[in-house]
Amino acid sequence: MSRFLTTRRAEWQPGVAILCVAVCVAGLVGGSIGAHSWTTYVGLAVAVILVLAWIERRRATVPSPAPKPRHRTQLRMIEGGKTGYDLEKDHTTDDQKYVM
């Protein structure tokens, strides 16, 4: 089975997309300035890739806003025996139709 025919395609697809965009932009810019050498196109493609990498790095270093701290209330602790509830004396579920 080929390495590219797996379900893990999402790992290499962004890189291929960036490479295609860089080649297309380099071709358009090179054609508009009238470049006749393939080295000009390669240089433009490398420049576009470097610019895209710089933009991605700048986006990654921008700190995300810190989440707001949740308001925490103090919990009351009920100690056993102070509630006055005795399970042995509770007969409210004795005549239930269905057993839980």
Buried (B, 14 or more C-beta within 10 A) or exposed (E): EEEEEEEEEEEEEEEEEBBEBBBEBBBEBBEEEEBEEEEBBEBBBEBBBEEBEEEEEEEEEEEEEEEEEEEEEEEEEEEEEEEEEEEEEEEEEEEEEEEE
